[in-house]
Amino acid sequence: MTWFMSQSPDPKASAREAGFATRLAWLYAALFVMGGIQLPFFPVWLAAKGLDPQMIGLVLAAPIIARVVALPIVTHAADRYDAVRAAIVVTSCFSVAGYMLVGLSEGGVAILLAFTLASLAMTPVMPLTETYALRGLSARGRAYGPVRLWGSLAFIFGTFAAGFAADLMPAQHLIWLIVAAACAAAVAAMLLAPLATGALTPPSSAAPKRNMLRDPAFIAVVAAASLIQAGHAVFYGFSAVAWRSAGLDGTIIATLWGLGVLAEIVLFAFSARLPAFFQPSIMLMLGAAGSVLRWTAMAFDPPAIALPALQLLHGLTFGATHLGALMFVARHAPQGQAAKAQGYLAIAIGVAMAGAMGLSGVLYGAFGAGAYAAMALAAIAGGACAGIAHRAGRVAPV
């Protein structure tokens, strides 16, 4: 992944470069503390509020509306006005109000509506942050992976903090941990350094704008990433619920989630040293292979002793898939369309994940752990799309 890192041309700029990366790392940390709380324990909160598995799946699918509506508008505006940092600040601040409304809501329908509004604000934050990170770090000669891993470390912290809290407080109060994390993310967004570096080449008025939606390689990569990431739906939605029902306490659940993210951190830490063989399509195929193995095993409701090993596959199922998609988009996005390209990727993943989330509630309610078999099928389809992109020979090496 040599394109993620270049030589720093000016030693006197080291402090400024480090400051940019440090502030960005704080934002990643805040966002992923929030994710570390929300992904495992938001479904627990929903169950504690009296929602059944079908309604939980529907609520977790709500961000599909937000992604389809908010992402094209916000990312287009960020690209057009060169206002990525400002867009991050505005959307992260609105997300605080949205999650406060979720916490104050009662009943399945009210929670669904409030979470949809919160998602309208929150869903653009991550693709905008990825755009800000890739542009700013590249211009400053810094690698993406070593900065991004602080988000993964923070995810583990958030999961453990929520796990301890789940053992000490009523589950109905867990939502306020998410609100607190959203506040921290908004503060971190306000502290981001300006993105402009003078190192970027201004877009040429004569250069035609390439339509990414007509690029077969882009479509194949986005489809692959969407299907493989959507394969996490049953795990994200119901693993904590199932493990608590099986007698595992919040700390053990947090440990299991932390193991998965630890594997992801190791991959991110060494991402800049991977040989050129690991081009985007190869990373996506590795993610698909790990997913097929992981979800097939989970479909047989494995004993607790097998769960740590299966969780370590998260480094492939999420980590390799994420890097593969991000590597492709960052290298192939046309000038002036970086945020839009990240938005397309996020929309596609969000639509696939939302559909899988909605389906997961029905499947889990009917088949329990057997619902993971459908996730393995999604991963197989994603691997096939990655293979199509690889054979096309248009995904450039990293």
N, C-alpha and C positions, 0 to 999 in steps of 0.2 A: 504493500500500500504506500509506495513511495510518494504518490501524489498528495498524501495527507501531510507530508512534512517536507520542508525545504530549509536551506541554510538561512540563518538570520543574518541579513546583510549589514546591520548596524549594531555593534555591541552597545552603543549608548542608548539604544532603544529597548534594551533588555527589560528594564524596570517597567516601561509602559506595556510591553508585550506580556510580562508576567501579570501586571495589573488587569489587563483585559481578560486573560485566561482565568485569573482568580475570581473575578466578578462573575464570569460566565459559569465557572464551577459552582459558585454559590447558588446561582439560579437553577442549574441542573440538580443540585442537592435538594433545594426546596421543592422543586417539582416532583422529584422522585421520593422524597419523604412522603409527600402527599399520595403518590402512587403506591408506596409501600403500605400505607394505611388503607387506602381505598380498595385496591384489588382483592386482598384477602378478606377484609372485614366489612366492607360496604354491604356485601350480600348477607353477612351475619346481622348487620343492623337492619336490613330490609326484613329478614326473617323475624327479628325481634319486634318489628313493627306490625307483624301479623300477616305479611304477604306470603302467598303460597308460591311453589316453584315456578308455576307458569307466569305469575305476575312479576316475580323477581327477574325472570328471563326477559320479560317485556320492558321492565325498567332499565335493565342493563343494555338493552338494545336501543334506548332512546337517543344516544349520541349520533345515530345514523341521520336523523333529521338535522341535527346541529352541523354535522360535517358537510352534508349536501348543501345546506343553506349558507352557513357562515364561512366555510373555508374558501370557496371561490371569490366571494366578495372581499374578505379580509386580505387574502394573499395577493389578489389582483391590485388592490389599493396599495399594499405595501411595496409591490414591485413598481407600480406606476409613479408613486411619489417618493420612492427610495426611503421609506419610513418603516423599515423592519423593526427597529428598536422601539419606536413609538407605538407600533401595533402590539408588540409584546406587552408593553406597560399598560395600555388601555384594556386589552383583553384579560390580562391577569387580574387587574383591579375589579373588573365587572364579574369575574368568576367568584370573587369573595362574596359579593352580594348574592350571587346565585346559590352558592352552597349554604349560606345562612338561611335562605328561603327553603331549601330542602330540609334543613334541620327543624324548621318550624312547621313543616307540613304534616298533616295527619291523613291517613287513608291512602290506598294504593293509587287512585287517580290523581290526587293532589301531589303525591310524591313523584309520580311519573311526569306531570306537567312541570313541577319545579326542577327536577333533574334535567329535563329537556332544556329549560332556560339556562341552567348552570352550564350545560354542555355547549350551548351556543357561544358562550364566552370562553370556555376552557379549551375546546377542541382546536382552535387555531394556535394556541400558545406553543405547543411542541413543534409543529412544522415551521413556525416562524423562528423558534429558538434554534432549530437545526440549520435553517438558512443563515441566520446571524452567525452561528458558530462556524460553519464551513467557510463562509466568506471572510469573516474576521480572522480566524485562525490561519487560513491559507495565506492571507495577505501579510501576516506577522510571522510566518515561518514556523507555526506551531502545529503539532499533531492533534487530530481530533480525538482519537481513542483515549489517551491519558487524561484528557479533560472530561470526556464523557463518562469515564469510569467512576468519577466522584458522584455522579447521579446514581449509579448502581450501588455504590457503597451506602449512599443515603437511603436508598430503597430498603436495604437490609436493616438500617437503623430504624426507619419508620415502621417496618414490619414487626421488629422486636418490641418497639415502644408500644405499638397497638396491641401486640400479643400480651404483654404484661398488663396493659390497661384493660384488656378484655377479661382478664382474670380478677381484676380488682374493682371494676365498675359495671353497672348494668349495661347490657349491650345497646340499650336505647340511647346511651350517651356517646357512643363511638363517633357519631357524625361530627361532633364538635372538635375532635382531633383533626378531621379532614378540613374543617373551616380554619383552624389555626394554621395548618400547613399551607392552605391557600393564601392566607395573610402573609406568611413568610415569603411565598413565591412572588407576591405582588411587590413587597419591599425589595427583594433581590432584583426584580425587573427594573425598578426605578434606579437602582445603583449601577446598571450596566453602563459600560464605557461606550462612547460614540462609535459607530461602526465605520465611518468614513476614514480611510487610511491613505488615500492618494495612490494606492498601489493597483487599483482596479483600472482596467482599460475602459474608457467611455464607449458606450455602444455606438456603432456606426449607423447613421441615418439611412445609408444605402443598403445595409445588410438586411436581407429578408428574414423575417421571423419564422423559424421552423415550427410547424405544428406538431407538438409531441404526441398528440392523440392519433396521428397518422404514421407514427414510427413503430413498426412491428416489434422491434427489440424492446422499446419502452413499454409497450402494451404487454408483452410476454413477461418481462421482469416484474411489472406492477401486479399482474395476475398471479405470478408465482408467490410474491411476497404476501399478497392478500390472502391467498388460500392457506399458506403455511401458518401465517399469524392467526388467521381465523380458527385454525385447529386448536388454539389455546382456550376456546370459548368455554367448554365444559370445565376445564381446570380453573379458569378465572372465576367462573360463576359459582361453582359448587364444591371445589376441593375442600375449602375451609369448613363449609357446612357439613360435608360428609365426614371429614376427619373429627369434627367436634361430636357428631353423632356416634362415631366409633370410639369415643372416650378420650381422644387426644386433647390436651389442654392448649390454651393460647400460645404458651411458650414453645411447645413442641411444633405447633403449626407454623409459628414464626421461624423456627429453626429450619424446617423443611423448605419454606419459601426462601430463606436466606441462603441455603445451600445452592439452590438454582441460580440465584443472582450472583453468588460467588463465582460460579463457573463462567457466567457472562462477563464478570469483571476481569478474570484471567484472560479471556479472549480479547477484550478491549485493550488491556494493558500491553499485550504483545502484538496488537494489530499492525502497528507500523513496521514490524520486523517480519511479517509474513512474506514468503517469496512470491514472485510475480504469478506463479501458477494459480494462486487463489484469487482469480478474477471474480467479478460479481456473480456470474452464473454458477461457478463452482461453489461459492459460499451459499448460494440459495439451494443448490442440490444437497449440500451437507446438512443444511437446516431441514430439508424435507426428509432426508434419511433418518436423522435423529428423531424427527416428529413421528414417523411411522413406527419406529421402535418404541418410543415413549408411550404413545397413546394406545398402541396394541397391548402393551403390558398393563397399562392402567385399566383397560377394558375388562381384564380378568380379576379386578379388585385385589391387587397384590397385598400381602401382609405388610405391616408397618416396617418390618426390617428391610424390605426391598425399596421403600420409598426414597431414602437418601440417594441411592444410586440412580434411580429414575429422575430425581430432581436435578442431578448434575447434567443431565442431557439438555437442560434449559440453555446451557452455553451454546448448543447447536440450534435448538428449536426456535429460540428467540434471537440469541446473539449473532449467530452466523447469518440468519435471515435478515436481521436489521442491517448489519454491515453490508451485506451483498446489495440490498436495495439502495441504501444510502450512497454507497460507492458509485453505483451506476448513475443515480440521479445527479449527484454532485458533478460528475465528469461530463454528462451528456446534456444537462440543461442549457438551453440557448442563453446567450447574454441577455440580462435583464428579465429573465423568467425563472430565476432560481426559486423564489418563494412559490410561484405558481406550480412549478414542477413538484416541490415538496407537498403542496396542497393537493395535487392530483393523486400522489402516492397516499397521502393521509386519507383522502376521501375514499379511495378504493379499498384500503385496509379497513377503514371504518365501516363501509357498507358491508363488506364481507364479514367483519367481526359482529356487526349488529345482527345480520341475518343468522349467523351461527349462534349468537347469544339467544335470540328469540327461539331458535330451534332447540337449543340446548336445554331450555327449561322444559319443553315438551318431552324431549328424549330422556332427560334425567328423571323426570317424574314417572315415566313409563318403564324405563329399563335400568335406572340407577347407574352403576359404573359402566354398564354396557354402552352407554351413550358415547364413551370415548372411541368406540369403533368408528363412528361417523367422522370423528376428528382425524383418525388415521387415513380415512378415504380422502379427506380434504387435502392432507399432506401429500398423498400420492399424486393427486391432480396438480398440486403446486409444483412438485418435483418434475412432472411432465412439462409444465410451462417453462421451468428453468432449463430443461433440456432443449426445448425449442429455441430459446434465446441463445443457448450455448452453440447449438448447431448452426444457427444463423451467422455466427462469427462476427457479430456486430457489437458485442459487449467487450470493450477494450480492456486489456489487462491493467491492473492497478499498480 
